[in-house]
């Protein structure tokens, strides 16, 4: 963690820097502790719509001017919305970091939310929603999430629905921004060719008008599980099988990460070797683990043919059950090496380091040293993998499937196969 600095401004905004002496660029951005899970049901999708609208003009810049100013210096400006946060970030040459900060501060404090721009962007978001619906290997994860966390904000789609998005007006969007975007719920993170003291001084001036506090506590995560099936006349069955996962600060967080890598994280993983290489039942299969401040999800995605799904499901369920019975030390070592290499290689990117630092401070309140992360990964052994697999897979499973499902066995049969 050598070189990382954290300063809290007078209004509560935390400024984080991770300097890299050998690069000519800088990545910087604002991460906001507000996302889909902070939205009331009647305005589901507003975090994502707001993210779009932030780029559509301010009191000082038109939408075109924002784009041109960044393109003029060869920089990149973007944003994304997640279920637990929203991010606005830029990557520029080191001499243009002041411009990037000025644009970021402008769009997050002075957006006009013009009614005509809003109408156009609502149409764009609706197209994005429809495109997602038309992409089964994309929308399947929204259905998986909604069954895992039913009737709660964490289970709702990031994009919202067409009716809800079209019903939002300028006052709704500005009101949500005012109640959620405050200094105490935001971090300014930067990595690369950046000077901490200079960034702090600039940020103190740039964000002087930002409200200090906003109260927006999310509803606690409550994993339930169940099944979603949607018959579609397409070539592939898209299947997701999963369970409740762990939070970022759970003692088993790193054990679950190693388990995910071992089970379906690479070409040597159990699922890839048994299901794709040995049996040829899928083109794509992988496992994943996603965490939140108070829970998470662990899942497996598989894309297979209408006929192959009949053989796939028993094999997939068998692999899930078998991992609870024990794993080889060599497997664990290989999974640890993959996970560690992924983390260490990401440190070569200013964007990755910037985002990693921001996430750590939002989640833990302070940076985590790379050595500490590596040590925690290295401490995971075969006993920890078997134990955490038993912990996760003893829960009620969540099963979501889209495609030609005539040969997909019924829910109860799958649940029976997965009993430990």
C-alpha positions as CSV (number, residue, x, y, z in Angstrom):
1,X,0.0,0.0,0.0
2,X,3.1,2.2,-0.3
3,X,2.2,5.6,-1.7
4,X,-1.5,5.4,-1.3
5,X,-2.9,8.5,0.5
6,X,-6.4,9.3,1.8
7,X,-7.6,12.8,2.7
8,X,-11.1,13.8,3.8
9,X,-12.2,17.2,2.7
10,X,-14.1,19.7,4.9
11,X,-17.5,18.5,3.4
12,X,-16.7,14.8,4.0
13,X,-15.6,13.9,0.5
14,X,-12.8,11.4,0.6
15,X,-9.9,11.9,-1.8
16,X,-7.8,8.8,-2.6
17,X,-4.6,8.6,-4.7
18,X,-2.4,5.7,-5.8
19,X,0.6,7.2,-7.6
20,X,2.4,5.2,-10.3
21,X,5.8,6.7,-11.2
22,X,6.3,5.0,-14.6
23,X,3.1,6.0,-16.4
24,X,2.1,9.1,-18.4
25,X,-1.6,8.9,-17.8
26,X,-4.0,9.3,-14.9
27,X,-7.4,7.7,-14.1
28,X,-9.7,9.4,-11.8
29,X,-13.4,9.3,-10.9
30,X,-16.2,9.6,-8.4
31,X,-17.8,6.5,-6.9
32,X,-21.2,7.1,-5.3
33,X,-22.6,4.9,-2.6
34,X,-26.0,4.8,-4.4
35,X,-27.3,2.3,-6.9
36,X,-30.2,0.1,-7.8
37,X,-30.7,-1.2,-4.3
38,X,-31.2,2.4,-2.9
39,X,-34.2,3.0,-5.2
40,X,-37.9,2.9,-4.2
41,X,-39.9,0.4,-6.4
42,X,-41.8,3.1,-8.2
43,X,-38.6,4.7,-9.6
44,X,-36.6,1.5,-10.2
45,X,-34.0,2.4,-12.9
46,X,-33.5,6.0,-11.8
47,X,-29.8,5.5,-10.8
48,X,-29.1,4.3,-14.3
49,X,-31.1,7.1,-16.0
50,X,-29.3,9.7,-13.8
51,X,-26.0,8.3,-14.9
52,X,-27.0,8.9,-18.5
53,X,-28.3,12.4,-17.8
54,X,-25.2,13.6,-16.1
55,X,-23.5,13.8,-19.5
56,X,-26.3,15.6,-21.2
57,X,-25.4,19.2,-20.3
58,X,-24.6,21.4,-17.4
59,X,-24.9,25.1,-16.7
60,X,-21.4,25.6,-18.3
61,X,-21.3,22.9,-21.0
62,X,-23.6,21.4,-23.5
63,X,-23.6,17.6,-24.0
64,X,-21.6,18.1,-27.2
65,X,-19.1,20.3,-25.4
66,X,-18.5,17.7,-22.8
67,X,-17.8,15.1,-25.5
68,X,-15.6,17.5,-27.5
69,X,-13.5,18.7,-24.6
70,X,-12.6,15.1,-23.7
71,X,-12.0,14.1,-27.3
72,X,-9.8,17.2,-27.8
73,X,-7.2,15.8,-25.4
74,X,-7.7,12.1,-26.4
75,X,-9.2,11.2,-23.1
76,X,-12.0,8.8,-22.2
77,X,-15.0,9.6,-20.1
78,X,-17.6,7.0,-19.0
79,X,-19.8,5.8,-16.2
80,X,-21.7,2.7,-15.0
81,X,-24.5,1.8,-12.6
82,X,-24.3,-1.2,-10.3
83,X,-26.8,-2.5,-7.7
84,X,-24.8,-0.9,-4.8
85,X,-23.0,2.1,-6.4
86,X,-22.6,4.3,-9.4
87,X,-19.3,5.4,-10.9
88,X,-18.2,8.3,-13.2
89,X,-14.6,8.2,-14.3
90,X,-12.1,9.5,-16.8
91,X,-8.7,8.5,-18.2
92,X,-6.4,11.2,-19.6
93,X,-2.8,12.1,-20.1
94,X,-1.2,13.4,-16.9
95,X,-1.3,17.1,-18.1
96,X,-5.1,16.9,-18.6
97,X,-6.1,15.6,-15.1
98,X,-7.3,19.1,-14.1
99,X,-9.7,19.1,-17.1
100,X,-11.0,15.7,-16.2
101,X,-11.6,16.7,-12.6
102,X,-13.4,19.9,-13.8
103,X,-15.7,18.0,-16.1
104,X,-16.5,15.4,-13.5
105,X,-17.2,18.0,-10.8
106,X,-19.4,19.9,-13.3
107,X,-21.6,17.0,-14.4
108,X,-22.2,15.9,-10.8
109,X,-23.1,19.3,-9.5
110,X,-24.4,21.4,-12.3
111,X,-26.3,19.1,-14.6
112,X,-29.4,20.9,-16.0
113,X,-31.5,17.8,-16.6
114,X,-33.0,19.5,-19.6
115,X,-36.5,18.2,-20.4
116,X,-35.9,17.6,-24.1
117,X,-32.6,15.8,-23.3
118,X,-34.4,13.7,-20.7
119,X,-37.0,12.6,-23.3
120,X,-34.3,11.6,-25.8
121,X,-32.3,9.7,-23.2
122,X,-35.4,7.9,-21.9
123,X,-35.9,6.6,-25.4
124,X,-32.2,5.5,-25.5
125,X,-32.5,3.7,-22.2
126,X,-35.7,2.0,-23.4
127,X,-33.8,0.7,-26.4
128,X,-31.1,-0.5,-24.0
129,X,-33.8,-2.4,-22.0
130,X,-35.3,-4.0,-25.1
131,X,-31.8,-5.0,-26.3
132,X,-31.2,-6.7,-23.0
133,X,-34.5,-8.5,-23.2
134,X,-33.5,-9.7,-26.7
135,X,-30.2,-11.1,-25.4
136,X,-31.0,-14.2,-23.4
137,X,-27.5,-14.7,-22.0
138,X,-27.7,-11.1,-20.6
139,X,-31.3,-10.9,-19.3
140,X,-31.0,-14.3,-17.6
141,X,-28.9,-12.8,-14.9
142,X,-31.6,-10.2,-14.1
143,X,-34.1,-13.1,-13.7
144,X,-31.6,-15.0,-11.6
145,X,-31.2,-11.9,-9.3
146,X,-34.9,-11.3,-9.0
147,X,-35.6,-14.9,-7.9
148,X,-32.6,-14.9,-5.5
149,X,-33.8,-11.6,-3.9
150,X,-37.6,-11.4,-4.6
151,X,-39.7,-8.3,-3.6
152,X,-36.7,-6.2,-2.6
153,X,-34.5,-3.6,-4.2
154,X,-31.5,-5.9,-4.6
155,X,-33.5,-8.1,-6.9
156,X,-34.7,-5.4,-9.3
157,X,-33.0,-4.8,-12.6
158,X,-30.4,-2.0,-12.9
159,X,-32.1,-0.7,-16.1
160,X,-35.6,-0.6,-14.6
161,X,-38.6,-1.2,-16.9
162,X,-39.9,0.7,-19.9
163,X,-43.0,2.0,-18.1
164,X,-41.1,3.2,-15.1
165,X,-38.3,4.9,-17.1
166,X,-40.8,6.7,-19.3
167,X,-42.7,7.9,-16.3
168,X,-39.8,9.7,-14.7
169,X,-39.6,13.5,-15.1
170,X,-36.9,16.1,-14.5
171,X,-38.0,16.8,-10.9
172,X,-37.9,13.1,-10.1
173,X,-34.3,12.7,-11.4
174,X,-33.1,15.9,-9.7
175,X,-34.8,15.0,-6.5
176,X,-33.1,11.6,-6.4
177,X,-29.7,13.1,-7.1
178,X,-30.2,15.7,-4.3
179,X,-31.1,13.0,-1.8
180,X,-28.4,10.5,-2.7
181,X,-25.4,12.4,-4.1
182,X,-23.6,13.9,-1.2
183,X,-20.0,14.2,-0.1
184,X,-20.3,11.7,2.7
185,X,-21.5,9.0,0.3
186,X,-18.8,9.7,-2.4
187,X,-15.1,9.1,-2.9
188,X,-12.8,10.7,-5.4
189,X,-10.2,8.1,-6.5
190,X,-7.2,8.6,-8.7
191,X,-4.3,6.4,-9.9
192,X,-1.3,7.0,-12.2
193,X,0.6,10.2,-12.8
194,X,-1.2,12.2,-10.1
195,X,-0.1,14.4,-7.2
196,X,-2.1,13.9,-4.0
197,X,-1.8,17.4,-2.5
198,X,-2.6,19.1,-5.8
199,X,-5.7,16.9,-6.3
200,X,-6.9,17.6,-2.8
201,X,-6.5,21.4,-3.3
202,X,-8.4,21.2,-6.6
203,X,-11.1,19.0,-5.2
204,X,-11.7,21.2,-2.2
205,X,-12.5,24.0,-4.6
206,X,-14.3,22.0,-7.3
207,X,-16.7,20.2,-4.9
208,X,-17.3,23.1,-2.5
209,X,-21.0,23.2,-3.5
210,X,-21.6,19.5,-2.9
211,X,-24.0,18.8,-0.1
212,X,-22.3,17.2,3.0
213,X,-24.7,14.5,3.9
214,X,-27.6,12.4,2.5
215,X,-29.5,9.7,4.2
216,X,-30.2,6.7,2.0
217,X,-29.8,3.4,3.8
218,X,-30.6,0.4,1.6
219,X,-33.0,-2.4,2.6
220,X,-31.0,-5.4,4.0
221,X,-30.4,-8.2,1.6
222,X,-32.6,-11.3,2.2
223,X,-31.7,-14.3,0.0
224,X,-34.6,-16.6,-0.8
225,X,-34.0,-18.6,-3.9
226,X,-36.5,-20.4,-6.2
227,X,-37.0,-20.9,-9.9
228,X,-37.6,-18.9,-13.1
229,X,-38.4,-20.5,-16.5
230,X,-39.0,-18.8,-19.8
231,X,-39.7,-20.9,-22.9
232,X,-38.2,-19.2,-26.0
233,X,-37.8,-20.5,-29.6
234,X,-34.1,-20.0,-29.8
235,X,-31.1,-22.3,-30.3
236,X,-29.6,-22.3,-26.8
237,X,-30.8,-23.0,-23.3
238,X,-29.3,-20.4,-21.0
239,X,-29.1,-21.7,-17.5
240,X,-28.0,-20.2,-14.2
241,X,-27.8,-22.2,-11.0
242,X,-26.8,-20.4,-7.8
243,X,-27.0,-19.7,-4.1
244,X,-26.7,-16.9,-1.6
245,X,-23.1,-15.7,-1.5
246,X,-21.1,-13.7,1.1
247,X,-20.6,-10.1,1.8
248,X,-17.3,-8.3,1.2
249,X,-16.4,-8.4,4.9
250,X,-17.4,-12.0,5.5
251,X,-14.5,-14.1,6.8
252,X,-15.1,-16.5,3.9
253,X,-14.9,-13.9,1.2
254,X,-11.5,-15.1,-0.1
255,X,-12.4,-18.8,0.3
256,X,-15.5,-18.2,-1.9
257,X,-13.3,-16.5,-4.5
258,X,-10.9,-19.4,-4.6
259,X,-13.9,-21.8,-4.8
260,X,-15.3,-20.0,-7.7
261,X,-12.0,-20.1,-9.6
262,X,-11.5,-23.8,-8.8
263,X,-15.0,-24.8,-9.8
264,X,-15.5,-22.8,-13.0
265,X,-12.9,-20.0,-13.3
266,X,-10.7,-21.2,-16.1
267,X,-9.9,-23.9,-18.6
268,X,-8.5,-26.2,-15.9
269,X,-11.5,-25.8,-13.7
270,X,-13.7,-28.7,-12.8
271,X,-16.7,-27.5,-14.7
272,X,-14.8,-26.7,-17.9
273,X,-12.9,-29.9,-17.9
274,X,-15.8,-32.2,-17.1
275,X,-18.6,-30.6,-19.0
276,X,-17.0,-28.9,-22.0
277,X,-13.7,-30.8,-22.6
278,X,-14.7,-34.3,-21.6
279,X,-18.4,-34.3,-22.6
280,X,-18.7,-31.5,-25.1
281,X,-22.0,-30.4,-23.6
282,X,-21.5,-26.6,-23.7
283,X,-19.6,-23.9,-25.4
284,X,-19.7,-21.6,-22.4
285,X,-19.7,-22.5,-18.7
286,X,-18.3,-20.6,-15.8
287,X,-18.9,-19.8,-12.1
288,X,-19.0,-16.4,-10.5
289,X,-19.2,-14.7,-7.1
290,X,-20.7,-11.3,-6.5
291,X,-20.6,-9.6,-3.1
292,X,-22.4,-6.6,-1.5
293,X,-22.1,-5.0,1.9
294,X,-24.5,-7.4,3.5
295,X,-24.7,-10.5,1.3
296,X,-23.9,-11.8,-2.2
297,X,-24.5,-14.4,-4.8
298,X,-22.6,-17.5,-6.0
299,X,-23.6,-18.9,-9.4
300,X,-22.8,-21.0,-12.4
301,X,-23.8,-20.1,-16.0
302,X,-24.1,-22.6,-18.8
303,X,-25.2,-22.2,-22.4
304,X,-26.2,-25.5,-24.0
305,X,-28.3,-27.0,-26.7
306,X,-31.9,-28.2,-26.4
307,X,-30.9,-31.9,-26.4
308,X,-27.7,-31.5,-24.4
309,X,-29.4,-29.9,-21.4
310,X,-30.9,-33.3,-20.5
311,X,-27.4,-34.7,-19.9
312,X,-25.9,-31.4,-18.7
313,X,-28.1,-30.9,-15.6
314,X,-27.2,-34.2,-13.8
315,X,-23.5,-33.7,-14.5
316,X,-23.6,-30.1,-13.3
317,X,-25.5,-30.9,-10.1
318,X,-23.1,-33.8,-9.5
319,X,-20.0,-31.5,-9.7
320,X,-21.6,-29.0,-7.3
321,X,-22.2,-31.8,-4.7
322,X,-18.8,-33.4,-5.3
323,X,-16.8,-30.2,-4.5
324,X,-18.3,-30.3,-1.0
325,X,-16.7,-33.7,-0.4
326,X,-13.2,-32.4,-0.8
327,X,-10.7,-31.1,-3.3
328,X,-7.1,-31.8,-4.1
329,X,-4.3,-29.6,-2.8
330,X,-3.0,-29.1,-6.3
331,X,-6.4,-27.8,-7.4
332,X,-6.4,-25.3,-4.6
333,X,-2.9,-24.2,-5.4
334,X,-3.7,-23.7,-9.0
335,X,-6.9,-21.7,-8.2
336,X,-5.0,-19.5,-5.7
337,X,-2.3,-18.8,-8.3
338,X,-5.0,-17.8,-10.9
339,X,-6.7,-15.5,-8.5
340,X,-3.5,-13.9,-7.2
341,X,-2.2,-13.4,-10.8
342,X,-5.4,-11.7,-11.8
343,X,-5.2,-9.3,-8.9
344,X,-1.5,-8.5,-9.4
345,X,-1.8,-8.1,-13.2
346,X,-4.6,-5.6,-12.7
347,X,-2.2,-3.4,-10.8
348,X,-0.6,-2.6,-14.1
349,X,-3.7,-0.6,-15.1
350,X,-4.4,2.9,-13.8
351,X,-8.1,2.3,-14.3
352,X,-8.1,-0.9,-12.3
353,X,-6.1,0.6,-9.5
354,X,-8.4,3.6,-9.4
355,X,-11.5,1.5,-9.2
356,X,-10.1,-1.0,-6.7
357,X,-9.1,1.8,-4.3
358,X,-12.5,3.4,-4.6
359,X,-14.3,0.1,-3.9
360,X,-12.2,-0.7,-0.9
361,X,-12.8,2.7,0.7
362,X,-16.6,2.5,0.0
363,X,-16.8,-1.0,1.4
364,X,-14.3,-1.1,4.2
365,X,-13.7,2.6,4.9
366,X,-10.0,2.3,4.2
367,X,-7.6,0.9,1.6
368,X,-6.5,-2.7,1.8
369,X,-2.9,-3.5,1.0
370,X,-2.1,-5.8,-1.9
371,X,0.1,-7.9,0.3
372,X,-2.8,-8.4,2.8
373,X,-5.1,-9.6,0.0
374,X,-2.4,-12.0,-1.3
375,X,-1.8,-13.3,2.2
376,X,-5.5,-14.0,2.7
377,X,-5.7,-15.9,-0.6
378,X,-2.6,-17.9,0.2
379,X,-4.1,-18.9,3.5
380,X,-7.0,-20.8,1.8
381,X,-6.5,-24.6,1.8
382,X,-8.6,-27.6,0.7
383,X,-10.4,-27.8,4.1
384,X,-11.6,-24.2,3.7
385,X,-12.9,-24.9,0.2
386,X,-14.8,-27.9,1.3
387,X,-16.2,-26.1,4.3
388,X,-17.3,-23.0,2.4
389,X,-18.8,-25.1,-0.4
390,X,-20.9,-27.0,2.2
391,X,-22.0,-23.6,3.7
392,X,-23.1,-22.2,0.3
393,X,-24.6,-25.2,-1.3
394,X,-26.7,-26.2,1.7
395,X,-29.0,-23.3,0.9
396,X,-32.1,-23.3,-1.3
397,X,-30.8,-23.1,-4.9
398,X,-31.8,-20.4,-7.4
399,X,-32.4,-21.7,-10.9
400,X,-33.1,-19.5,-13.9
401,X,-33.5,-20.8,-17.5
402,X,-34.4,-19.3,-20.9
403,X,-34.7,-21.1,-24.1
404,X,-36.2,-24.4,-25.5
405,X,-36.8,-26.0,-22.1
406,X,-38.7,-29.2,-23.0
407,X,-35.9,-31.5,-21.9
408,X,-34.9,-29.5,-18.8
409,X,-36.0,-31.6,-15.8
410,X,-38.4,-30.1,-13.3
411,X,-37.4,-27.9,-10.4
412,X,-37.9,-30.5,-7.7
413,X,-35.8,-33.0,-9.5
414,X,-32.9,-30.6,-9.7
415,X,-33.3,-29.6,-6.1
416,X,-33.2,-33.3,-5.1
417,X,-29.9,-33.8,-7.1
418,X,-28.4,-30.9,-5.2
419,X,-29.1,-32.1,-1.7
420,X,-25.9,-32.6,0.3
